[in-house]
Amino acid sequence: MNSRISINALTQPLVTQLLKDAEKLHLIVEKPHCTIIDAGINAIGGIQAGLRIAEICLGGLGHVNLSNSGQGTWSWQIQVNTSNPVLACLGSQYAGWSLSHEKFYALGSGAGRILAQKEPLFNELGLTDNATNTTLVLEVDKIPPQEIIDKIVQDCHLPSAEALTLILTPTRSLAGCVQIVARVLEVAMHKVHTLHFPLERVIDGMGSAPLPPPAKDFVTAMGRTNDAILFGGQVQLFVTGDDSDAKQLAEQLPSSASRDYGRPFAEIFKDYKYDFFQIDPLLFSPAKVTITALESGRSFHAGQIDLQGLAKSFGE
């Protein structure tokens, strides 16, 4: 799916506005070399900042908001929708760029990934961009070392570090919780890709998941944000093609189709001795899905919300 849309161009106005509103959003902006926006390390950050950052992660191609579902104790939820789910979710929001130096490690999300072209996905989808400035969102609790900044500048072919903005969102922070839970649709799209369903047939999409309380440590926070999607996430995708394909996708997509489903994510992670890659990759998906076949107008449903699982994970 070749696209002439520049997610870097679409993202830049959102980043500019985030910088203008930094003080009222409880963000700290530093410019040692590149521009660094602290959304929860030394800054307070917050829910509104998280909503803005989530839309930046989506490459300016999606909307993210907060609503009340009225369902269960944890009824405040993050809602996401985009009419470009492949480009917005996989081309931008997906945390697919691995960045490490000595004891620093992070996965990069956002428009910078398409400039670096470090993932086979971009060649597969035929996605490119030639922007001269960019933004990456990192889920970290420390400022990246200069070596990481230099690597990003070089790999993205930027003229200088001044053309780079890094947004830092620790998992334990409110902003971090929001921007991670806002990946509910992206998680579904990634599993669609893993299941080898043709991505060009996914025309539109929307999703929601409950907003968990932040946690005092990384593992608990990671567990809660994952469980928000695995136990409480809902996604609807609109696809072209035969009803039989839509029905099969619906049956395969929910998190309950995984062998590892059923316990809080933090417990699963611990049992695998904190080796993320030992976890069944098919676990990472929303709890409940609806696949709507556009030609016939029929919808196929699978999975269910697990309120008890949410309560256990969120500390009730």
GULUM-59820 format. One record per residue (C-alpha): chain; x negated, z negated, y; residue in one letter. Coordinates in pm, 1 decimal. Each point is the difference from the previous one (the first is absolute). Example, Ala and Ser with C-alpha at 12.3 -4.5 7.8 and 13.67 -1.06 7.14 Angstrom:
<nodes>
<node "A", <-1230.0, -780.0, -450.0>, "a">
<node "A", <-137.0, 66.0, 344.0>, "s">
</nodes>
This chain:
<nodes>
<node "A", <0.0, 0.0, 0.0>, "m">
<node "A", <-201.6, 126.3, 292.5>, "n">
<node "A", <109.0, -159.4, 326.5>, "s">
<node "A", <-82.9, 84.8, 358.4>, "r">
<node "A", <114.6, -345.6, 111.8>, "i">
<node "A", <-288.2, -210.9, 134.4>, "s">
<node "A", <65.3, -361.4, -91.1>, "i">
<node "A", <-294.5, -97.2, 219.6>, "n">
<node "A", <167.6, 160.8, 301.7>, "a">
<node "A", <329.6, -170.4, -84.3>, "l">
<node "A", <-166.6, -337.6, -54.5>, "t">
<node "A", <-204.1, -9.9, 320.5>, "q">
<node "A", <291.0, -76.5, 241.6>, "p">
<node "A", <107.6, -287.3, -227.9>, "l">
<node "A", <-352.2, -143.2, 4.7>, "v">
<node "A", <-23.4, 40.0, 378.5>, "t">
<node "A", <325.7, -191.5, 44.1>, "q">
<node "A", <-114.9, -269.4, -243.1>, "l">
<node "A", <-309.8, -51.6, 213.9>, "l">
<node "A", <207.9, -20.0, 317.8>, "k">
<node "A", <228.2, -261.4, -158.9>, "d">
<node "A", <-278.2, -195.2, -172.0>, "a">
<node "A", <42.7, -320.6, 198.7>, "e">
<node "A", <375.4, -30.1, -48.4>, "k">
<node "A", <-39.7, 84.7, -369.6>, "l">
<node "A", <-261.6, -277.9, -40.5>, "h">
<node "A", <-277.6, 244.4, -88.5>, "l">
<node "A", <-367.5, -18.9, 92.6>, "i">
<node "A", <-177.9, 319.8, 99.0>, "v">
<node "A", <-377.7, 27.0, -18.0>, "e">
<node "A", <-221.4, 299.5, 74.0>, "k">
<node "A", <-347.6, -72.0, -135.5>, "p">
<node "A", <-44.6, 367.5, -88.4>, "h">
<node "A", <330.8, 126.6, -132.7>, "c">
<node "A", <334.5, -155.5, 101.8>, "t">
<node "A", <96.4, -290.2, -227.4>, "i">
<node "A", <354.0, -138.9, 5.7>, "i">
<node "A", <19.1, -343.4, -161.0>, "d">
<node "A", <353.0, -59.7, -131.7>, "a">
<node "A", <-54.7, -328.7, -180.7>, "g">
<node "A", <-363.3, -104.2, -43.6>, "i">
<node "A", <-60.6, -185.0, 327.0>, "n">
<node "A", <320.6, 132.8, 155.1>, "a">
<node "A", <347.2, -134.6, -74.9>, "i">
<node "A", <158.1, 340.7, -49.0>, "g">
<node "A", <361.1, -6.4, -112.4>, "g">
<node "A", <298.2, 190.3, -134.6>, "i">
<node "A", <36.0, 242.5, 290.9>, "q">
<node "A", <-367.6, 88.2, -23.4>, "a">
<node "A", <42.1, 58.0, -372.8>, "g">
<node "A", <292.1, 237.0, 56.4>, "l">
<node "A", <-202.6, 203.3, 250.3>, "r">
<node "A", <-304.5, 10.2, -228.4>, "i">
<node "A", <214.6, 112.5, -294.0>, "a">
<node "A", <118.0, 301.0, 201.5>, "e">
<node "A", <-362.3, 77.9, 84.8>, "i">
<node "A", <-79.1, -13.2, -372.1>, "c">
<node "A", <276.2, 257.2, -54.4>, "l">
<node "A", <-178.7, 242.3, 229.8>, "g">
<node "A", <275.9, 1.4, 260.3>, "g">
<node "A", <238.0, 157.6, -252.5>, "l">
<node "A", <215.3, -300.2, -88.1>, "g">
<node "A", <207.7, -280.6, 144.3>, "h">
<node "A", <-38.3, -367.0, -95.5>, "v">
<node "A", <236.0, -277.9, 103.9>, "n">
<node "A", <125.3, -345.9, -90.0>, "l">
<node "A", <355.8, -67.8, -116.8>, "s">
<node "A", <209.2, -256.7, -182.8>, "n">
<node "A", <145.3, 105.9, -333.5>, "s">
<node "A", <206.2, -315.7, -46.5>, "g">
<node "A", <-114.1, -6.3, -362.7>, "q">
<node "A", <-155.7, -318.0, -138.6>, "g">
<node "A", <-219.7, -255.9, 174.5>, "t">
<node "A", <-265.7, 252.7, 103.5>, "w">
<node "A", <233.3, 240.7, 174.2>, "s">
<node "A", <-221.6, 111.7, 289.9>, "w">
<node "A", <-141.9, 330.8, -109.2>, "q">
<node "A", <-229.5, 276.1, 116.9>, "i">
<node "A", <162.0, 344.4, 5.7>, "q">
<node "A", <-193.2, 328.4, -8.9>, "v">
<node "A", <111.1, 361.2, 18.1>, "n">
<node "A", <-170.8, 335.8, 41.9>, "t">
<node "A", <95.0, 366.0, -30.8>, "s">
<node "A", <-359.7, 80.1, -98.7>, "n">
<node "A", <-57.3, -242.7, -289.0>, "p">
<node "A", <-294.6, 184.4, -154.5>, "v">
<node "A", <-201.2, 36.3, 320.3>, "l">
<node "A", <105.1, -335.1, 150.7>, "a">
<node "A", <-35.5, -214.5, -311.7>, "c">
<node "A", <-268.3, 168.6, -209.5>, "l">
<node "A", <-184.7, 190.2, 272.0>, "g">
<node "A", <-20.7, -296.0, 237.7>, "s">
<node "A", <143.1, -337.9, -106.3>, "q">
<node "A", <-149.0, -24.6, -347.5>, "y">
<node "A", <-305.5, -230.0, -9.1>, "a">
<node "A", <-222.7, 248.0, -178.7>, "g">
<node "A", <-336.2, -5.1, 177.3>, "w">
<node "A", <-238.1, -254.3, -152.2>, "s">
<node "A", <-251.1, -142.6, 248.8>, "l">
<node "A", <-269.7, -248.7, -98.9>, "s">
<node "A", <-333.1, -136.7, 119.7>, "h">
<node "A", <-166.8, -304.9, -158.0>, "e">
<node "A", <272.2, -269.5, -2.8>, "k">
<node "A", <247.9, 198.2, 210.3>, "f">
<node "A", <272.2, 197.8, -176.9>, "y">
<node "A", <318.5, 159.9, 128.0>, "a">
<node "A", <241.9, 281.6, -70.7>, "l">
<node "A", <76.5, 226.0, 292.8>, "g">
<node "A", <348.7, 120.5, 93.4>, "s">
<node "A", <108.3, 235.1, 272.3>, "g">
<node "A", <-84.6, 329.0, 161.3>, "a">
<node "A", <-377.3, -37.4, -36.5>, "g">
<node "A", <27.8, 67.5, -373.8>, "r">
<node "A", <98.3, 361.9, 56.5>, "i">
<node "A", <-313.6, 59.0, 209.7>, "l">
<node "A", <-233.8, -156.6, -255.1>, "a">
<node "A", <147.5, 190.2, -297.7>, "q">
<node "A", <-148.7, -256.4, -241.0>, "k">
<node "A", <292.7, 10.3, -242.3>, "e">
<node "A", <90.0, 283.7, -241.8>, "p">
<node "A", <358.6, -32.6, 120.4>, "l">
<node "A", <-74.7, 189.2, 322.6>, "f">
<node "A", <-142.3, 299.4, -182.5>, "n">
<node "A", <295.5, -5.9, -238.3>, "e">
<node "A", <251.8, -1.1, 287.0>, "l">
<node "A", <-198.9, 232.4, 223.9>, "g">
<node "A", <7.7, -248.5, 290.0>, "l">
<node "A", <-253.9, 28.5, 281.3>, "t">
<node "A", <-35.1, -102.1, 365.5>, "d">
<node "A", <-262.5, 73.0, 264.3>, "n">
<node "A", <63.8, -283.7, 246.0>, "a">
<node "A", <-292.5, -146.3, 194.6>, "t">
<node "A", <132.7, -357.1, 10.9>, "n">
<node "A", <169.5, -204.9, -267.8>, "t">
<node "A", <131.5, -335.6, -120.6>, "t">
<node "A", <-36.2, -196.6, -322.0>, "l">
<node "A", <189.5, -312.2, -105.7>, "v">
<node "A", <-196.1, -245.6, -215.4>, "l">
<node "A", <152.1, -291.6, -191.0>, "e">
<node "A", <-287.9, -241.6, 58.0>, "v">
<node "A", <-71.4, -349.8, 132.8>, "d">
<node "A", <-336.6, 78.9, 159.4>, "k">
<node "A", <-140.3, 244.3, 254.3>, "i">
<node "A", <-162.3, 301.1, -172.5>, "p">
<node "A", <-380.5, 15.4, 24.4>, "p">
<node "A", <-162.4, 270.4, 210.1>, "q">
<node "A", <-96.2, 189.2, -316.1>, "e">
<node "A", <369.5, 49.3, -85.2>, "i">
<node "A", <78.9, 117.3, 351.9>, "i">
<node "A", <-288.8, 246.2, -11.4>, "d">
<node "A", <116.6, 131.4, -339.0>, "k">
<node "A", <355.7, 58.0, 123.0>, "i">
<node "A", <-123.2, 180.4, 312.6>, "v">
<node "A", <-226.6, 221.7, -207.7>, "q">
<node "A", <249.5, 72.6, -279.1>, "d">
<node "A", <278.8, 78.3, 247.4>, "c">
<node "A", <-235.0, 230.5, 197.8>, "h">
<node "A", <73.2, -184.9, 324.4>, "l">
<node "A", <-211.4, 64.6, 310.9>, "p">
<node "A", <-72.5, -372.6, 41.2>, "s">
<node "A", <124.4, -347.4, -92.1>, "a">
<node "A", <207.4, -0.3, 319.4>, "e">
<node "A", <232.1, 248.4, -170.8>, "a">
<node "A", <86.9, -251.2, -273.3>, "l">
<node "A", <261.3, -277.2, 0.8>, "t">
<node "A", <11.8, -257.4, -281.3>, "l">
<node "A", <308.4, -219.9, -43.2>, "i">
<node "A", <-64.1, -313.1, -207.7>, "l">
<node "A", <291.0, -168.6, -179.5>, "t">
<node "A", <-81.9, -293.4, -231.8>, "p">
<node "A", <240.8, -36.9, -293.0>, "t">
<node "A", <66.6, -361.8, 98.5>, "r">
<node "A", <121.0, 93.1, 349.1>, "s">
<node "A", <353.6, 83.8, 108.4>, "l">
<node "A", <-107.5, 344.5, 116.3>, "a">
<node "A", <-173.2, 51.0, -333.6>, "g">
<node "A", <311.5, -100.0, -194.9>, "c">
<node "A", <211.7, 244.9, 196.4>, "v">
<node "A", <-230.5, 300.2, -28.0>, "q">
<node "A", <-50.1, -55.2, -374.4>, "i">
<node "A", <370.2, -42.1, -80.7>, "v">
<node "A", <65.4, 310.5, 211.9>, "a">
<node "A", <-178.8, 190.3, -278.2>, "r">
<node "A", <306.1, -25.8, -225.1>, "v">
<node "A", <72.2, 372.3, 38.5>, "l">
<node "A", <-368.2, 93.4, -28.7>, "e">
<node "A", <-24.9, -196.5, -326.6>, "v">
<node "A", <292.7, 203.4, -136.2>, "a">
<node "A", <-159.2, 325.5, 114.2>, "m">
<node "A", <-330.2, -91.2, -162.6>, "h">
<node "A", <178.3, -65.6, -329.6>, "k">
<node "A", <189.0, 330.7, 36.3>, "v">
<node "A", <-341.7, 164.8, 21.2>, "h">
<node "A", <-128.9, -199.9, -300.0>, "t">
<node "A", <302.9, 114.9, -202.2>, "l">
<node "A", <-86.2, 361.7, 89.0>, "h">
<node "A", <333.5, 71.1, 165.4>, "f">
<node "A", <-57.4, 295.4, 238.3>, "p">
<node "A", <-58.3, -155.4, 342.9>, "l">
<node "A", <129.7, 306.9, 184.7>, "e">
<node "A", <342.5, -77.7, -143.9>, "r">
<node "A", <18.7, -338.8, 177.7>, "v">
<node "A", <171.3, 86.9, 327.8>, "i">
<node "A", <87.7, -334.3, 160.3>, "d">
<node "A", <-19.4, -368.7, -74.8>, "g">
<node "A", <76.0, -352.4, 109.6>, "m">
<node "A", <-72.5, -346.4, -128.1>, "g">
<node "A", <27.3, -370.0, 69.3>, "s">
<node "A", <-151.1, -324.4, -126.3>, "a">
<node "A", <32.0, -368.3, 98.0>, "p">
<node "A", <-252.8, -149.8, 238.8>, "l">
<node "A", <-186.7, -282.2, -180.5>, "p">
<node "A", <-140.0, -308.3, 170.6>, "p">
<node "A", <-376.7, 13.9, 61.3>, "p">
<node "A", <-224.2, -202.6, -231.2>, "a">
<node "A", <-303.5, -219.8, 50.2>, "k">
<node "A", <-227.5, 199.5, -232.9>, "d">
<node "A", <-61.3, 367.0, -76.2>, "f">
<node "A", <113.3, 5.4, -365.1>, "v">
<node "A", <332.8, -169.5, 75.0>, "t">
<node "A", <57.6, 224.7, 300.5>, "a">
<node "A", <-81.8, 311.6, -203.1>, "m">
<node "A", <233.6, -121.6, -273.5>, "g">
<node "A", <289.9, -54.5, 238.4>, "r">
<node "A", <-33.3, 335.3, 176.0>, "t">
<node "A", <-18.0, 181.9, -333.4>, "n">
<node "A", <294.5, -194.8, -143.1>, "d">
<node "A", <209.0, 81.5, 305.8>, "a">
<node "A", <-15.6, 361.3, -117.8>, "i">
<node "A", <-8.9, -53.6, -378.9>, "l">
<node "A", <295.4, -244.7, -3.6>, "f">
<node "A", <181.1, 84.1, 323.6>, "g">
<node "A", <-88.0, 354.0, 105.1>, "g">
<node "A", <264.1, 272.3, 17.8>, "q">
<node "A", <-71.0, 371.0, 46.7>, "v">
<node "A", <212.2, 312.7, 20.4>, "q">
<node "A", <-158.6, 343.4, -33.2>, "l">
<node "A", <169.6, 334.7, 61.5>, "f">
<node "A", <-135.6, 270.8, -228.3>, "v">
<node "A", <60.7, 362.7, -86.9>, "t">
<node "A", <33.3, 136.7, -352.4>, "g">
<node "A", <198.8, -72.1, -313.2>, "d">
<node "A", <206.8, -312.7, -45.7>, "d">
<node "A", <-181.8, -71.0, -326.7>, "s">
<node "A", <-331.6, -25.3, 185.4>, "d">
<node "A", <151.1, -231.3, 262.2>, "a">
<node "A", <149.1, -220.9, -270.2>, "k">
<node "A", <-329.0, -21.6, -189.0>, "q">
<node "A", <-189.4, -88.8, 318.2>, "l">
<node "A", <249.8, -277.7, 77.2>, "a">
<node "A", <-43.3, -148.7, -346.9>, "e">
<node "A", <-381.2, 3.7, 19.0>, "q">
<node "A", <-48.3, -114.2, 357.8>, "l">
<node "A", <102.0, -371.8, 18.6>, "p">
<node "A", <-259.3, -275.1, -46.4>, "s">
<node "A", <196.0, -131.4, -300.4>, "s">
<node "A", <-115.3, 309.6, -195.0>, "a">
<node "A", <-352.3, -149.4, -10.4>, "s">
<node "A", <-134.4, -210.1, -287.0>, "r">
<node "A", <-132.0, -255.5, 253.1>, "d">
<node "A", <332.6, -55.4, 176.3>, "y">
<node "A", <169.3, -340.4, -0.8>, "g">
<node "A", <-240.3, -258.6, 142.1>, "r">
<node "A", <-124.5, -64.7, 354.1>, "p">
<node "A", <-279.8, 239.1, 87.4>, "f">
<node "A", <-247.8, -282.1, 72.4>, "a">
<node "A", <39.9, -123.0, -360.4>, "e">
<node "A", <-55.1, 348.7, -141.0>, "i">
<node "A", <-306.2, 47.0, 221.7>, "f">
<node "A", <-146.4, -331.6, -118.4>, "k">
<node "A", <63.5, 79.3, -367.9>, "d">
<node "A", <-194.6, 323.6, 38.4>, "y">
<node "A", <-288.6, -208.7, 141.9>, "k">
<node "A", <61.5, 143.2, 347.9>, "y">
<node "A", <-81.9, 352.5, -118.3>, "d">
<node "A", <251.1, 210.5, 191.0>, "f">
<node "A", <-67.3, 307.7, -212.9>, "f">
<node "A", <109.5, -172.5, -322.2>, "q">
<node "A", <357.5, -26.7, 126.9>, "i">
<node "A", <239.2, 269.5, -119.0>, "d">
<node "A", <1.6, 252.4, 289.9>, "p">
<node "A", <367.1, 73.3, -70.1>, "l">
<node "A", <85.6, -354.7, 113.7>, "l">
<node "A", <-50.8, 91.0, 365.2>, "f">
<node "A", <344.5, 127.3, 89.7>, "s">
<node "A", <324.8, -126.3, 155.1>, "p">
<node "A", <246.6, -212.0, -194.0>, "a">
<node "A", <301.6, 226.8, 49.1>, "k">
<node "A", <14.2, 375.2, 56.7>, "v">
<node "A", <253.3, 269.8, 75.5>, "t">
<node "A", <-89.5, 364.2, -46.4>, "i">
<node "A", <240.2, 243.6, 165.8>, "t">
<node "A", <-0.2, 362.9, -114.5>, "a">
<node "A", <65.8, 207.4, 309.9>, "l">
<node "A", <147.3, 307.5, -170.6>, "e">
<node "A", <264.1, -184.9, -202.6>, "s">
<node "A", <44.4, -302.0, 225.2>, "g">
<node "A", <-25.0, -232.3, -300.0>, "r">
<node "A", <-195.3, -325.2, 18.4>, "s">
<node "A", <-173.3, -183.1, -281.9>, "f">
<node "A", <-71.9, -373.4, 11.2>, "h">
<node "A", <-240.4, -221.7, -193.3>, "a">
<node "A", <-155.0, -345.2, 22.5>, "g">
<node "A", <131.9, -311.0, 169.7>, "q">
<node "A", <-87.5, -264.4, 258.2>, "i">
<node "A", <-139.7, -320.8, -153.3>, "d">
<node "A", <88.8, -284.7, 237.1>, "l">
<node "A", <-140.7, -263.0, -237.4>, "q">
<node "A", <-332.2, 182.4, -12.9>, "g">
<node "A", <-10.1, 10.6, 379.0>, "l">
<node "A", <80.6, -370.6, 27.0>, "a">
<node "A", <-275.6, -93.4, -244.0>, "k">
<node "A", <-256.7, 216.6, 175.6>, "s">
<node "A", <96.6, -104.4, 352.8>, "f">
<node "A", <-34.7, -370.0, -78.6>, "g">
<node "A", <354.7, -132.1, -25.9>, "e">
</nodes>
